[in-house]
């Protein structure tokens, strides 16, 4: 695909968001849920061609809605992609283009930028960010300073912090997958609620399910008013984790196990929307921030039939599954 056509598609997405947001001021206000996975490849859903990963809940969303097979994100790595999603701007325009942020970085997405959350909150929406932020971890650039009423999540990638006395942590290997309880203690990722660290290290085995718990709580609390739920999952970014009750000990099944757990949690969230009678007035978007981290083989996903993955400018890095 030519650069011109690719930019046109990204531009059409931005126009679509603008139309939806504009409509909120004149008609009955719809709810918005954006489910944003981390490093999930184009081929990693049943409805996008996977023959090995079973995703009945996402497949149902695709059947009832729209499957966008030519959907592109503006960057093939985390931080720039997230900045573009939330602001509708190219990453460079908002100063988030130079790569991913790390715990030693002292900047993030400026509160002076206008985000989707800012826009919707200005017309009466309740707004929540539940999950991986990765647009700066200092208080002045966290979600509550960028349009969200509340935040619950890990402020950067789940592999970006570790105890200082540990030089190297197993990263995407089979032993780490098998011995998950030991692996949890090796990473020093914090759980932040609003602006404060409440758990260090966070139990990454349970984090996907806890994100869903918090999202369900938010939707239930705001069922009588319009809301925006931004749910950027930490998985399936390396290192991979799942709860004990769904853990497949075979490391060859690691990635499949994580995606199927994510799909089950999507199903639980969407079922809440249905049970509360909100399904006909809620836009649900499911997509990924960029393509798969291919170097980790069976701990990572697939972008087939596309070339490349995360960190590349090939289609496998930028073209991701999207369901609306």
C-alpha positions in Angstrom: 0.0 0.0 0.0 1.3 3.5 -0.9 2.0 6.0 1.8 -0.7 8.3 0.4 -3.3 5.6 0.7 -2.2 4.6 4.2 -2.4 8.3 5.4 -5.8 8.6 3.8 -7.1 5.6 5.9 -5.7 7.1 9.1 -7.3 10.4 8.1 -10.6 8.8 7.6 -10.4 7.2 11.1 -9.8 10.6 12.6 -12.7 12.1 10.7 -14.9 9.2 11.9 -14.0 9.9 15.5 -14.7 13.6 15.0 -18.2 12.9 13.6 -19.0 10.6 16.5 -17.8 13.2 19.1 -19.7 16.0 17.3 -22.9 13.9 17.4 -22.7 13.7 21.1 -23.7 17.3 21.5 -26.9 17.1 19.4 -28.4 13.6 19.9 -28.8 11.0 22.6 -25.2 10.6 23.9 -23.8 7.1 23.1 -21.3 5.4 25.4 -17.8 4.6 24.1 -15.5 1.7 25.1 -12.0 1.4 23.6 -10.3 -1.9 24.3 -6.7 -1.6 23.3 -4.4 -4.6 23.5 -0.6 -4.5 23.5 1.4 -6.1 20.7 -1.4 -8.2 19.3 -0.9 -9.2 15.7 -3.2 -9.0 12.7 -3.7 -12.8 12.7 -4.4 -13.2 16.4 -8.2 -13.5 16.5 -10.3 -16.2 15.0 -12.2 -13.6 12.9 -8.9 -12.4 11.5 -7.8 -15.8 10.4 -6.2 -17.5 13.3 -6.5 -21.3 13.1 -5.1 -22.0 16.6 -6.4 -19.2 18.9 -10.1 -19.4 19.8 -11.7 -16.0 20.4 -15.5 -16.5 20.4 -16.3 -13.3 22.2 -14.3 -11.1 19.8 -15.7 -13.1 16.9 -19.2 -12.4 18.1 -18.4 -8.7 18.2 -17.1 -8.8 14.7 -20.3 -10.7 13.5 -22.6 -8.2 15.2 -20.5 -5.2 14.2 -17.8 -4.4 11.7 -14.4 -6.1 11.1 -12.0 -3.5 9.8 -9.4 -5.4 7.8 -7.4 -2.4 6.6 -7.0 -0.6 9.9 -3.7 1.1 10.6 -2.2 2.6 13.7 0.2 5.6 13.3 3.2 3.9 14.9 4.5 0.4 15.4 5.5 0.9 19.1 3.5 1.7 22.2 3.9 5.4 23.2 3.4 7.1 19.8 0.5 4.9 18.9 -1.3 5.7 22.2 -0.7 9.4 21.9 -2.2 9.4 18.4 -5.2 7.4 19.5 -6.1 9.7 22.3 -5.4 13.1 20.6 -6.2 12.4 17.0 -2.8 13.9 16.1 0.3 12.5 14.5 2.7 11.6 17.4 5.2 14.2 16.3 2.7 17.0 16.6 2.2 16.2 20.3 5.9 15.4 21.1 5.4 11.7 21.5 7.2 10.4 18.4 10.8 9.6 19.5 10.1 6.1 20.8 8.6 4.6 23.9 8.8 6.1 27.4 10.8 4.4 30.2 10.6 4.8 34.0 13.6 7.1 33.9 12.0 9.6 31.4 10.7 12.8 33.0 8.1 13.9 30.4 4.8 12.6 29.0 1.7 13.7 27.1 1.1 17.3 28.0 -2.2 18.1 29.7 -2.3 21.1 27.3 -3.2 18.6 24.5 -6.9 17.9 23.9 -7.8 14.2 24.2 -10.9 12.2 23.5 -11.4 12.2 27.2 -11.2 16.0 27.5 -13.7 16.3 24.7 -16.3 13.9 26.1 -15.9 15.1 29.7 -16.7 18.6 28.5 -20.1 17.4 27.3 -21.0 15.5 30.5 -19.4 12.1 30.1 -17.9 10.1 32.9 -14.4 9.0 31.8 -12.1 6.3 33.1 -8.7 4.9 32.0 -8.2 1.3 33.2 -4.9 -0.4 32.1 -1.5 0.5 30.6 -1.0 4.3 30.1 2.5 4.6 28.8 2.3 8.3 28.2 4.3 9.4 31.2 4.3 8.1 34.7 4.8 11.3 36.7 1.7 12.7 38.4 1.4 15.8 36.2 1.0 13.7 33.0 -1.0 10.7 34.3 -4.6 10.1 32.9 -6.4 12.3 35.5 -4.4 15.3 34.1 -5.5 14.3 30.5 -9.3 14.2 30.7 -10.0 11.0 32.8 -11.9 11.1 36.0 -10.1 8.1 37.3 -7.2 5.8 36.6 -6.4 2.2 37.6 -3.4 0.5 36.0 0.3 0.1 35.2 1.8 3.4 33.9 4.2 1.8 31.4 5.0 -1.6 29.9 5.0 -4.5 32.3 8.7 -5.3 31.6 10.1 -1.9 32.3 11.0 -2.0 36.0 12.8 -4.5 38.1 14.5 -4.6 41.5 17.9 -2.9 41.2 19.8 -5.9 42.6 18.7 -8.0 39.7 20.8 -7.5 36.6 18.8 -9.5 34.1 15.3 -11.0 34.3 14.1 -13.9 32.1 12.2 -12.2 29.3 9.8 -14.2 27.3 11.3 -17.6 27.9 9.7 -21.0 28.6 10.8 -21.3 32.3 9.3 -17.9 33.1 6.0 -19.0 31.6 6.0 -22.2 33.6 7.0 -20.7 36.9 4.7 -17.6 36.9 4.5 -17.1 40.6 8.3 -16.7 40.8 8.3 -14.5 37.7 5.8 -12.0 39.3 8.3 -11.1 42.0 11.1 -10.3 39.5 9.3 -7.4 37.9 8.8 -4.2 39.9 5.9 -2.8 37.9 3.6 -0.6 40.0 -0.2 -0.5 40.2 -1.4 3.1 40.3 -4.8 4.2 41.4 -5.5 7.7 40.3 -2.2 9.3 41.1 -0.8 7.0 43.8 1.1 3.7 43.8 -0.9 1.1 45.7 0.9 -2.1 44.9 4.5 -2.8 44.2 5.1 -5.1 42.5 1.7 -5.6 41.0 0.6 -9.2 40.7 0.7 -9.5 36.9 -0.9 -12.9 37.0 -4.3 -11.3 37.9 -4.0 -7.9 36.3 -6.0 -8.7 33.1 -8.9 -9.9 35.3 -8.6 -7.0 37.7 -8.7 -4.5 34.8 -12.0 -6.1 33.8 -13.3 -6.0 37.4 -12.6 -2.3 37.6 -14.1 -1.7 34.1 -17.3 -3.5 35.1 -17.5 -1.5 38.3 -17.1 1.8 36.3 -19.8 0.8 33.8 -22.2 -0.3 36.5 -21.6 3.0 38.5 -22.3 5.1 35.4 -25.1 3.1 33.6 -27.4 6.1 33.9 -25.1 8.6 32.3 -22.9 8.6 29.2 -19.4 7.3 29.7 -16.0 6.7 28.0 -14.1 3.7 29.1 -10.5 3.4 27.8 -9.2 0.0 28.5 -5.6 -0.4 27.3 -4.6 -4.0 28.4 -1.1 -4.7 29.5 -1.2 -8.1 27.7 0.0 -9.7 25.5 3.1 -7.7 26.0 6.1 -9.7 27.1 6.4 -11.1 29.9 3.1 -13.1 29.5 0.9 -13.8 32.5 -2.4 -15.4 33.2 -4.3 -16.4 36.4 -3.6 -19.8 37.8 -7.0 -21.2 36.9 -6.5 -20.7 33.2 -2.7 -21.4 33.0 -1.6 -23.8 30.4 1.8 -25.1 31.5 2.9 -25.9 27.9 5.0 -22.9 27.0 4.3 -23.5 23.3 0.7 -22.5 24.1 1.7 -19.4 26.1 0.6 -16.7 23.7 -2.6 -18.6 22.7 -3.4 -18.9 26.4 -3.0 -15.2 27.0 -5.2 -14.1 24.0 -7.9 -16.6 24.9 -7.9 -15.2 28.5 -8.2 -11.7 27.1 -11.1 -12.8 24.9 -12.9 -14.3 27.9 -12.5 -11.0 29.8 -13.8 -9.1 26.8 -16.8 -11.4 26.9 -17.4 -10.6 30.5 -17.2 -6.9 29.9 -19.5 -6.9 26.9 -22.0 -9.2 28.8 -22.2 -6.5 31.5 -23.1 -3.9 28.8 -25.8 -6.2 27.5 -27.2 -7.1 31.0 -27.4 -3.4 31.9 -29.4 -2.7 28.7 -26.7 -0.5 27.2 -25.7 -2.5 24.1 -27.8 -0.5 21.6 -26.2 2.8 22.8 -22.6 1.8 23.2 -19.8 1.9 20.6 -17.2 -0.7 21.3 -13.8 -0.6 19.6 -11.4 -3.5 19.9 -7.9 -3.1 18.5 -4.1 -3.2 19.2 -1.5 -0.6 19.6 0.9 -2.2 17.1 1.9 -5.5 15.6 3.4 -8.6 17.3 6.9 -8.7 19.0 8.1 -11.4 16.6 11.5 -12.0 18.2 9.8 -13.9 21.0 8.4 -16.6 18.7 5.7 -18.7 20.5 5.5 -16.1 23.3 4.4 -13.6 20.6 1.7 -13.3 18.0 1.4 -13.4 14.2 0.8 -10.7 11.6 0.3 -13.2 8.8 -0.2 -12.8 5.9 1.5 -9.4 6.5 5.3 -8.8 6.6 7.1 -7.7 9.7 5.8 -6.8 13.2 6.3 -4.5 16.1 9.0 -1.9 15.6 9.0 -2.1 11.8 7.4 0.0 9.1 6.2 -3.0 7.3 2.4 -3.6 7.3 2.7 -6.2 10.1 3.9 -3.4 12.4 1.1 -0.9 11.6 -1.9 -2.9 10.3 -3.7 -4.5 13.2 -7.0 -6.2 13.9 -9.9 -3.9 14.6 -13.5 -4.6 15.4 -16.2 -1.9 15.9 
